[in-house]
Amino acid sequence: MFLDATDLEGIQMTATIDVLHPERPKRVLLVVANPAASPTTGWPVGFWWAELTHPYWEFVEHGYEVTLASPEGGAVVADGFSDPEDVSGYSAHDLLSLGFKKSPAHAALLEQTVALSEVDVDAYDAVFLVGGQSPMVTFRGNEKLKEITGEREGPLGRSLYLARPIKITDQGCLSCHTTPEIAPASVVKAYGSSNGYGWKLNEIIGAQIVTVPMAVPFQMAQTAFRTLLASLVGVFVFILVFLNILLWFVVIRPIKRLSSMADAVSTGNLDVPAVPVSGHDEVAALAGSFNRMRISLGKALKMLEDE
């Protein structure tokens, strides 16, 4: 069931302090085990009250939004010994769990947990697995808890994480981990004979959790961006310089020569050398016209002098 800590009266005390991120409350998914039977004793087992209520209290008292979910959804049941009212008195000191149990608003949350198939895990800032005896039976090998990925805050900032179970799919693993009697002597000598045995094929024996700081790929992306930007600026500067040089030799220098020749001719200096003409572009055509004009003007003045 989805719970906003401000929606239900009594969920959050008015004396709450240290509310984190009021502009964007953090969201936490509490995954609770569905009821099951112990494969050892056959007794009913469920979640452990204190492992739900104490983290729940910490989250809501800091303004977090909490969602209770379970693999199958629906009602969840606690282990008997974790009940503060159990006749054994084993958890009689757990006042937080007693208060949660006695509060109608809170108790109702356990009657209608959301199924994991209906939950978008990426929408949450954290996933918290509630302990107990049932999780040891129902979480292990549950395909709906196969893999969780997302982002979280860490000591080095935002990090990407991947959590998935370690499943025995190689028959060869059993040669070392079935019983100490059939395990190689070197393995027993190195690791002892107490732990790491009893494995079965296709059984979940652990979890793999990988965390990668996002600062590393962000830094690589920023470096690549700066390199690309510098390259683009370098290419732009090169093209700009090249175009300026090309413009100087193709347009500006020939026009300056024409301008100098026109100034000299306008003052009567007809001995100015012709402007070199190369190519067939407009500037070359203009230079040729100026050269012919200078020659024609010289001939016209000479004819006038002869008369």
N, C-alpha and C positions, 0 to 999 in steps of 0.2 A: 504494500500500500504506500502511495506517495504521501509524504508529510512535509508540509511547510511549517517550520517551528513556530510561526506566528498564527497559524490557522486555528489551532485548537486551544481552547482556554485551559491553562494549567500546564501546557507542554513546555513553556519557557517561563522561568521565574522573572518577575519584574526587577529583581535585584541582579539580573544577569550583567556581568562585566566582561570586558575584553572581547567584544564581538568583532570577529575578524571579517574584513572585506565587506562592510555594509553595503557598498555600491554594487557588489556582485557576490552574493552569498555562495560559499562553496557547497558543492553537492556531494553527498556520500551515499554509496549503495551498500547496505548491510545485507549480506547473503546468509540466510538462516536455513538450516537443514530441515527437511521434511521428516515426519515421524517414521521410525523404522524399528526393526527388531535386532537385538544383538545376536550376531552369528555364534557367539560363545555361550551365552546364557539363555538366549531366547527371550529375554525380557524386553519390554518396550524401551526405546531410547529416543532422545531428542536433543535439542540444543541445551546449553548450560545457561541458566538465568543470568548469572553475573557477567558472562562473556557477551551478553547482549545489552543488558541494562547499563552497565558501567561505561562502555564506549559510547552508547547512545546518549547518555547524560552529558558526557564531555562534548560531543558534537553539537547537540542542540543548545547547550549553554554558551557556546561560542557562535551561535547564529547560523550554524550549518543547516542545510536542508537535507533531510534523511529519508531514504526510501528503503522499506523492508521488502526483500524479495527472497524467493526460495526456488530451487530447481523446478519443482512441479507447480508452485503457486498454492494458494489456499491456506488453510489453517496449519499452524505449526505448534508443536508440543515440547515442553521442557523436560529435561531429565528429573526424575523424582528427587534425588538427593540435592539438586540445586535449588529446590523450592524452599523458601524461607519458612513455609508452614508445614513442611514434611515432618512426620512424626519422629524421624530420626534425629532432627535438630541439627543436621550436618551443616545447613546454611542459614540457621536461624539469625545469625548476625548480619545478614545481607539486607539492610534497610532499603537500599535503592531498588532492589528487585521486588521487595515487598510493596513498596510504594507504586512501582510500575504495575504490578499485578492487581493492586486494589483500585487503580485509576481506570474507570470505564473507558475513557478516551484512549488510553495507552493499551489496555488489554484488547481493545477492538482491533488494533493494528496487527495482532498476531492471528486474527481470524480470517484475514483477507490479504495475505502477502501476494505480491506480484510474481508471476512466473518469469523465469529468466528469459524465456523465448520472447517475451514482450518488452524486454528492457534493452535500451540502447546504452551499452556500457560506456561508449565514448562520450556520452553526455555528462558523465560524472567525473569529479576530480579525484575520487578515491574509491576503491572497492575494499570492503572489510568483511572477512569471513568469520562468522560467529562460531565459536568452538562448542564442544560438547561431545557426547558419545555418538550421536547420530551422524555428525559430519565424517567421523572415521569410517562409517559404513556407507553412507549415501554419496559423499563427495568423491570418494575414491572410485575412479572408473566411470564417473558420470560424464557422458558425452556433452552435456550442456555446459560443463565447466572445463571444456577441452582447452580453450585458449583465450587469454585476455590480453588485449593490447591497448595502448593509450599514452597519455602524457601525465606527468605528475611533477610537483615541485620537489626539489632536492637541495642538498647543500650547495651544489654547483648551478642552481637555477632549474629551469624547465628541462625535463628529461623524457625521452621515449622509453617505454618499457614493454617487454614481452614476457608473459608468464604462461607456461604450459606444463602439463604433466610429463613425467618420464615413464614410458611404458616399455615393458620388456617384450620385444618382438623377435629377438635373436635367440634361438635355442642354445647357442654357444655360451650365453651369459650364465646359464644354469649350471654349467660344469664347475663354476667357482662359487656360486651363491645359493645352491640348494641346501646343503648341509655341510658342516665343517668336516664330516667324515669323508666325503667324496671330493672336497675342495683340494686343490694342490697344496702341498705342505708349505710351499713358499708364501702362498696367500695367507694361510692360517698363521704362519710365523710373523708376517708383516702386519696383519690387521687383527689378529686374535680370532677367537671362536665365538664371541658373544653377539656381534652385530654384523649385519650385511648378509644374512642367510634367510632361507625360507621363501626365496623368490619363486614366482610361478610365471609361466608363459602368459603374455597378454595382461599382466598385472601392473597396476600403477605402483611404483615404488618410491617416487619422489617428485619434486617439482623443479623445473628449470626457470629461473628468473633472470632476464637480461635487461640491463638498464644502460642507455647511451645518452650522455648529456647532449642536449640540443645546441649547447654553445659551440661544440666542435663543428657540426655541419653548418651552423650559422656563420661561423668564422670563415669556413671554407667558401661558403656562398658569397660572403662579403669580399673575400680576397679575389674570387673569380670575377665578381662584379667590378671591383676597382681595376683589375687587369683589363677587362673588356672595355671599361670606360677610358682608361689610359690609351688603349690601342686605338679606339675610335677617335680620340682627340689627336693622337699622333698621326693617324691617317688623314684626318681633316686638315691638320697643319701642313702635312706634306703636299696634299692636293692644292691647298691655298697658295703655298710657296711656288709650286710647279706652275699653276695657272698664272701667277703674277709674273714669273720669268717668261713664260710663253707669251703673255700679253705684251711684255716689254719688247721682246725681239720681233714679234709678228706685227704689232700695231703701233705701240708708243714710239719706238725708235725710228721707224720709217716716217711717221707723221712729224716727229721733231725735225728730221732732215728736210722734209718738205717745207716745214715752217721756216727753217733757217734759209733755205734757198729762196722762198717767196719774199722774205725780208730783204735778202741781198738784191734780188731783182727789182724790188720796189724802190730801192735807192739808186738804181742805175748800174749796179754791178752785174754785168751779164757774163762775166768770166767765171762765175761760181760753177764748180763741177756739178755734173748731173748726178741725180740721186740714183744709186744702183737699184736696178729692177730685177727681182727674182720671183718666180712663181706666177700664178694666174689669178690670184685673189683680188678683192676689191682694192686693197691697199696698193698692190702692185700696179693695178690699172690706173689708180690715182697718181702714183709716182710717174708712170709713163706719160700721163697727160700733162703733168707739171713740166717734165723734161721737154716735151714737144712745144709747150707754151713758151718756155724759155728760149728755145731755138727760134721759134717763129717771131718772138718779140725782138730777138737780136737781129734777124734778117730784116724786119720791118724798119727798125731804127737805122740800119745800114743803108737801106734804100732811100730813106729820108735824107741821110747825110750826103748821098751821091747826087741828089737832085740839087 
